[in-house]
Amino acid sequence: MKFCKVADIADWQDEAFQATASLLQLESVRNRQVWPLIQIYTGLHQLGLLGGQATALGLAVGDEPLIYAFANGCNRVVATDLYDLYNGRETLTTQEVYRRNPFPYATDRLEVRPMDLTRIDYPDHSFDFIWSCRAIEQMTVLQIGRIVTKGCPHFGIGFALPRLPED
């Protein structure tokens, strides 16, 4: 599978792509918004990062299905967004995110917390991979690169940054 690519309608004919769409409960939705979700999950799975050991950070992830799928495939997942942060404006609460799962997930592996993605407050090298499918323009490479180890490739329309083994 090619990780860095433009969304292509032909991807929907690929069996692995369809299997991931089904796992994420997105098989009936075929549009450009769900393509990066499927692409990111498939890529991280192929890289071996969903075998139960990895730690993951989602930036501006709302209640997208990757949160719950990664909770089933990782040791720890932190989902962040502007949850609970806007008084007077309707916003998704952290408690709603825990309840909006489209399929069963390992609840003990998921932490949902409000965080402004321009102020990522985790120590250096805290996560094995980071993903986001929106608001990328608000993040800097320096912020993201600081909390994963060196040599992290980008892929998808959104992105996922896996930590690579150090040689």
JODA-V742745 format. One record per pair of residues at least 4 apart in sequence whose ideal C-beta (glycine too) atoms are under 8 Angstrom apart, sorted by the first residue. I is the first residue (numbers start at 1). J is the second residue. D is the distance in Angstrom with one decimal. If there is no record, write none. Layout:
BEGIN
I & J & D
I & J & D
END
This chain:
BEGIN
1 & 16 & 7.1
1 & 42 & 6.1
1 & 43 & 6.6
1 & 46 & 5.8
3 & 39 & 7.8
3 & 43 & 4.9
3 & 153 & 7.0
3 & 155 & 3.4
3 & 156 & 7.2
4 & 153 & 7.9
4 & 154 & 7.0
4 & 155 & 5.2
4 & 156 & 8.0
5 & 39 & 7.8
6 & 157 & 7.9
7 & 11 & 7.2
7 & 32 & 5.3
7 & 35 & 4.3
7 & 36 & 7.5
7 & 39 & 7.8
7 & 157 & 6.2
9 & 30 & 8.0
10 & 14 & 7.6
11 & 17 & 4.9
11 & 35 & 7.0
11 & 38 & 7.8
11 & 39 & 7.7
12 & 17 & 6.4
12 & 18 & 6.9
12 & 21 & 7.7
12 & 30 & 5.9
13 & 17 & 7.8
13 & 18 & 7.9
14 & 18 & 6.6
15 & 19 & 6.2
16 & 20 & 6.5
16 & 42 & 6.2
17 & 21 & 6.4
17 & 38 & 5.9
17 & 42 & 6.5
18 & 22 & 6.4
18 & 27 & 6.8
19 & 23 & 6.4
20 & 24 & 6.2
20 & 38 & 4.8
20 & 41 & 5.2
20 & 42 & 4.9
20 & 45 & 7.5
21 & 26 & 4.7
21 & 27 & 4.5
21 & 34 & 7.4
21 & 38 & 5.3
22 & 26 & 7.8
22 & 27 & 4.7
23 & 41 & 7.5
23 & 69 & 6.5
24 & 34 & 7.8
24 & 37 & 6.1
24 & 38 & 6.5
24 & 41 & 6.4
24 & 65 & 4.4
24 & 66 & 7.2
24 & 69 & 5.8
24 & 102 & 7.7
25 & 65 & 6.2
25 & 102 & 4.3
25 & 103 & 5.9
26 & 34 & 4.8
26 & 37 & 6.7
26 & 38 & 6.6
26 & 65 & 6.7
29 & 33 & 8.0
29 & 34 & 5.1
30 & 34 & 7.4
31 & 35 & 7.5
32 & 157 & 7.6
33 & 37 & 8.0
34 & 38 & 6.3
35 & 39 & 6.0
35 & 157 & 6.7
36 & 40 & 5.8
36 & 133 & 4.8
36 & 156 & 4.6
36 & 157 & 4.1
36 & 158 & 4.2
37 & 41 & 6.5
37 & 64 & 6.2
37 & 65 & 6.5
37 & 66 & 5.6
37 & 133 & 6.4
37 & 158 & 7.8
38 & 42 & 6.1
39 & 43 & 6.2
39 & 155 & 7.3
39 & 156 & 4.6
39 & 157 & 7.2
40 & 44 & 6.3
40 & 66 & 6.6
40 & 131 & 5.5
40 & 133 & 7.2
40 & 155 & 7.3
40 & 156 & 4.7
40 & 158 & 6.1
40 & 159 & 7.7
40 & 160 & 4.7
41 & 45 & 6.1
41 & 50 & 7.7
41 & 66 & 6.1
41 & 69 & 6.0
41 & 70 & 7.9
42 & 46 & 6.3
43 & 47 & 6.3
43 & 155 & 5.2
43 & 156 & 6.7
43 & 160 & 6.4
44 & 49 & 4.5
44 & 50 & 5.6
44 & 70 & 8.0
44 & 129 & 6.3
44 & 131 & 7.7
44 & 160 & 5.7
44 & 162 & 6.6
45 & 49 & 7.4
45 & 50 & 4.8
45 & 73 & 7.4
47 & 162 & 5.6
49 & 54 & 4.7
49 & 56 & 8.0
49 & 73 & 7.9
49 & 74 & 7.6
49 & 128 & 6.2
49 & 129 & 5.7
49 & 162 & 5.4
50 & 54 & 7.0
50 & 70 & 7.1
50 & 73 & 3.3
50 & 74 & 6.6
51 & 73 & 7.1
52 & 73 & 6.7
52 & 74 & 6.9
52 & 75 & 6.1
53 & 74 & 7.6
53 & 75 & 5.5
53 & 128 & 7.8
54 & 73 & 7.8
54 & 74 & 4.7
54 & 75 & 6.3
54 & 128 & 3.9
54 & 129 & 6.3
55 & 74 & 6.5
55 & 75 & 5.9
55 & 76 & 4.5
55 & 77 & 7.7
55 & 78 & 7.9
55 & 126 & 7.1
55 & 127 & 5.0
55 & 128 & 5.1
56 & 70 & 5.1
56 & 74 & 5.0
56 & 76 & 7.2
56 & 77 & 4.8
56 & 78 & 7.2
56 & 127 & 6.1
56 & 128 & 6.6
56 & 129 & 5.4
56 & 130 & 7.2
56 & 131 & 6.9
57 & 77 & 7.9
57 & 78 & 5.0
57 & 80 & 7.0
57 & 120 & 8.0
57 & 122 & 7.0
57 & 126 & 7.3
57 & 127 & 4.5
57 & 129 & 7.7
57 & 130 & 4.6
57 & 131 & 7.7
57 & 147 & 7.0
58 & 64 & 7.8
58 & 66 & 6.8
58 & 67 & 6.0
58 & 70 & 7.4
58 & 77 & 6.9
58 & 78 & 6.9
58 & 79 & 4.5
58 & 80 & 6.3
58 & 130 & 7.6
58 & 131 & 5.6
58 & 132 & 6.8
59 & 80 & 5.8
59 & 81 & 8.0
59 & 115 & 8.0
59 & 117 & 4.7
59 & 120 & 7.4
59 & 130 & 6.5
59 & 131 & 7.4
59 & 132 & 4.1
59 & 135 & 7.3
59 & 139 & 6.6
60 & 80 & 7.2
60 & 81 & 5.3
60 & 82 & 7.8
60 & 117 & 5.4
60 & 132 & 5.5
60 & 133 & 8.0
60 & 134 & 5.2
60 & 135 & 4.2
60 & 138 & 7.9
61 & 66 & 6.9
61 & 67 & 5.8
61 & 79 & 5.0
61 & 80 & 6.8
61 & 81 & 5.8
61 & 131 & 7.5
61 & 132 & 6.8
61 & 133 & 7.5
62 & 81 & 5.4
62 & 92 & 6.2
62 & 97 & 7.7
63 & 67 & 6.8
63 & 92 & 6.3
63 & 96 & 7.1
63 & 97 & 5.0
63 & 100 & 4.4
64 & 133 & 6.8
65 & 69 & 5.9
65 & 102 & 5.5
65 & 103 & 7.7
66 & 70 & 5.7
66 & 131 & 6.5
66 & 133 & 7.9
67 & 71 & 6.6
67 & 77 & 6.5
67 & 79 & 4.6
67 & 97 & 7.1
67 & 101 & 7.9
67 & 105 & 8.0
67 & 110 & 6.7
67 & 112 & 7.8
68 & 72 & 6.9
68 & 101 & 4.5
68 & 102 & 6.9
68 & 103 & 6.4
68 & 105 & 3.9
68 & 110 & 7.4
69 & 73 & 6.4
69 & 103 & 8.0
69 & 105 & 7.5
70 & 74 & 5.0
70 & 77 & 4.7
70 & 131 & 7.9
71 & 77 & 4.8
71 & 105 & 4.4
71 & 106 & 4.9
71 & 107 & 7.4
71 & 109 & 4.6
71 & 110 & 4.3
72 & 105 & 5.3
72 & 106 & 5.5
72 & 109 & 7.8
74 & 109 & 6.4
74 & 128 & 7.9
75 & 109 & 6.5
76 & 109 & 5.7
76 & 111 & 7.2
77 & 109 & 5.8
77 & 110 & 5.1
77 & 111 & 7.1
78 & 111 & 4.9
78 & 112 & 7.9
78 & 113 & 6.6
78 & 127 & 7.7
79 & 97 & 6.4
79 & 110 & 6.7
79 & 111 & 7.2
79 & 112 & 4.8
79 & 113 & 7.5
80 & 112 & 7.8
80 & 113 & 5.8
80 & 114 & 7.1
80 & 115 & 4.0
80 & 117 & 6.8
81 & 92 & 7.0
81 & 114 & 7.1
81 & 115 & 7.5
82 & 86 & 6.5
82 & 91 & 6.5
82 & 114 & 6.3
82 & 116 & 6.7
83 & 91 & 6.7
83 & 92 & 5.6
83 & 93 & 6.0
83 & 94 & 4.7
83 & 97 & 6.6
83 & 112 & 6.7
83 & 113 & 7.3
83 & 114 & 4.3
84 & 91 & 6.6
84 & 93 & 5.3
84 & 94 & 5.9
84 & 114 & 5.0
85 & 91 & 6.7
85 & 114 & 5.1
85 & 116 & 7.4
86 & 91 & 4.7
92 & 96 & 5.4
92 & 97 & 6.3
93 & 97 & 7.4
94 & 98 & 7.1
94 & 112 & 4.5
94 & 113 & 6.6
94 & 114 & 6.6
95 & 99 & 6.7
96 & 100 & 5.9
97 & 112 & 4.5
98 & 107 & 7.0
98 & 110 & 7.2
98 & 112 & 6.1
101 & 105 & 5.3
105 & 109 & 7.8
105 & 110 & 6.7
106 & 110 & 7.1
115 & 119 & 7.2
115 & 120 & 7.0
115 & 121 & 6.7
117 & 132 & 7.6
117 & 135 & 6.2
117 & 138 & 5.8
117 & 139 & 5.6
118 & 138 & 5.5
118 & 139 & 7.2
118 & 143 & 7.7
120 & 139 & 7.8
120 & 143 & 5.2
120 & 144 & 7.5
120 & 146 & 7.8
120 & 147 & 6.3
122 & 126 & 4.2
122 & 127 & 7.2
122 & 147 & 5.0
123 & 147 & 7.4
124 & 146 & 5.5
124 & 147 & 6.3
125 & 147 & 6.7
125 & 148 & 6.7
125 & 149 & 5.4
125 & 163 & 7.5
126 & 147 & 5.0
127 & 147 & 5.7
127 & 148 & 5.8
127 & 163 & 7.1
128 & 148 & 7.4
128 & 162 & 6.5
128 & 163 & 4.7
129 & 148 & 6.9
129 & 152 & 7.9
129 & 160 & 5.5
129 & 161 & 5.8
129 & 162 & 4.2
129 & 163 & 6.4
130 & 144 & 5.9
130 & 147 & 6.9
130 & 148 & 6.0
130 & 159 & 7.9
130 & 160 & 7.0
130 & 161 & 4.7
131 & 158 & 6.6
131 & 159 & 6.7
131 & 160 & 4.3
131 & 161 & 7.6
132 & 136 & 6.0
132 & 139 & 7.3
132 & 158 & 5.4
132 & 159 & 6.2
133 & 156 & 7.5
133 & 157 & 7.1
133 & 158 & 3.1
134 & 158 & 6.8
135 & 139 & 7.2
136 & 158 & 7.0
136 & 159 & 6.5
139 & 143 & 5.7
139 & 144 & 5.8
140 & 144 & 7.1
141 & 145 & 5.5
142 & 146 & 6.3
143 & 147 & 7.6
144 & 148 & 7.0
144 & 161 & 6.1
145 & 150 & 7.7
145 & 152 & 6.9
145 & 161 & 7.8
148 & 152 & 5.0
148 & 161 & 5.3
148 & 162 & 7.6
148 & 163 & 4.7
149 & 163 & 4.5
149 & 164 & 6.8
149 & 166 & 6.4
150 & 164 & 7.7
150 & 166 & 7.3
151 & 164 & 4.5
151 & 166 & 7.9
152 & 161 & 4.0
152 & 162 & 6.1
152 & 163 & 6.3
152 & 164 & 6.4
153 & 161 & 7.4
153 & 162 & 7.2
153 & 164 & 7.7
154 & 159 & 4.8
154 & 160 & 7.7
154 & 161 & 6.6
155 & 159 & 6.7
155 & 160 & 6.1
156 & 160 & 6.1
END
